[in-house]
Amino acid sequence: MNECFKLYKAAHACTKGPKFVRPLAGVFRHLSQFLFACHIGSQAEIGDGCLFQHNGVGCVISEKAVIGKNCEFYQHVTVGTLRGGVPIIEDDVSIGANAVLLGNIVIHKGAKIGAGAVVLCDVPESATAVGVPARIIMTSEM
C-alpha cells in the first residue's frame, strides 16, 4: 500500500469515527494533496489492494466514488461526477495515465482503460477502452 492510499484510509476511518474525530479527515486529505498532489475524497469507497502508481500524483477521486479491490491507477487519473452520477469501478481494473472517467457509468471487472482515455459510457468485463471519447477496442470474446 502506498502513502497516498494510507492517508486516504486514515481519512476514511475518521469519517466513520466519533463526531469529534471527523474533522481529522480533512487534515489527512489536505496532507495528501500537499505531499502528492493527490485528492481522494475521504468518503469514497475504495477496496483493499488498490495501487496508486507514483503515489497518485495528480489523481482526483470523487467523494462519491465506488472502487473495487485490486485496482491500479496511474498518475493524473480523474474519477468524477457528471450530472450527479459517478463511476463505479469493479475489481481488478487498470486505469492508465491521464484517463478521465465521468458520470453514471460502470467499469466492469478486469477492464483496462488506456492512457488519456475519456470514458463516458460503460466498459464491459475484461475489455480495453481507449481514445477520446473512449471506445472499446478489445473484449474477452475476441
N, C-alpha and C positions, 0 to 999 in steps of 0.2 A: 504494500500500500504506500503510495507516495504522499508527500507532505500536504499538498493542497487537498487531497481526499481525506487526510486525517483531520485537517481543520474543518472541512465540511461535516465530518462525523461528529466532531465536538459541538459545532454549531447546531446540528440537527438534534443531538441529545439535549442541548439546552432548551430547544423549543418544546420538547416533550417533558421537561422537568418542572419543578415548582415555579410559581409565578415570579419569585424573586431572582431566579436563575435565568429566566428568558432573555433579559437584556444582554447577557453574555454572548448570545447567538450572533448579534450584530458585531460584537468585538471580534469574534473568530472570523466572520465573513469579511470584515474590513481588513483584518490581518492578512487573509488570503489574497485579497485584492492588492494590498500594498506589496507583499512579498513576491507574488507570482502573476500579477495582473490577471487573476482568475476569479470570476464571480460565479459561485454556485449557490443558488438560493437555499437558505437554511431549512426551508420547508419542503424542498424537493425530496422525492422518494427515490433513492439510489441503492441498488442491490449490492451485495458483497462481491468482492473480487474485481470491481471496476478499476481500470487503469487510465490515468490521465498522463499521457506521454509528455515529456518535457515539463513536468509539474503543472500541466494545464495552462500554460502561458496563453493568455488571450481568450480562454474559454469563457462562455457565458451560458449558464444553465438556469432556466426559469425556475421561480419558486414553485410552480405547479407541475414541474416535470416529473414523469414517472419513468424510471430507467431500471431495467432488469439486472441480472447478475452477469459478471464477467464481460462487461462491455469495455471497449477500448476507444479512447478519444485521443486524437492528435491535437496539435496546437490550433488555436483560433476557431474552435468549433462553437457554433451558436445553436442552442436548442431553445426556441422561444415561442411565445404566443402569437396568434394571428386571429383576429376576430373572436377572441375569447377562448379558442381551442389551443391545446398544447400537445406536442407529440408524445406518444407512448412508445418507448423503445424497449423491446423484449430482450431476452437473454442472448449473450454471445454475439452482439453486434459490434462491428468495427466501423468507425467514422473517421474519414481522412481529414487532413489539414484544411482549414478554411471552409469546411462544409457548413451549410445553414439548413436547419430543419425547422419549419414553421407550420403552425396551425394544428388542426384536429386530425392528425394522421397517426398511423401505426407503422413502425418499422419492425417487421416480424423477425423471429428468432433466426440467428445466423446470417442476417443480411450484411452487406458491405456497402458503405457509402463512399464514393470516390472523393478525392481531394477537390475542393472548390465547388462541389455539387450544391444546388439549391433545391431541396426536397420539399414539395408542396402536396404530394399525394402518397398513399400507402406504398410500402415496398414489401413484396411477398417474401416468404420464408426462403432463406439461402440465396436470395437474389442479389445482384450487384446493380447499383444505381449511380449514374454519372451525368454530368452536364448541367446546363443552366437553361431552362428548368431541367431537373433530373429526369432521366428516362431509364428504364430497365434494359440493361444490355446482356444480362446473363441470368438464368434461373437454374435451379437444380434439375428441372426437367430437360434441359438442353443437353 
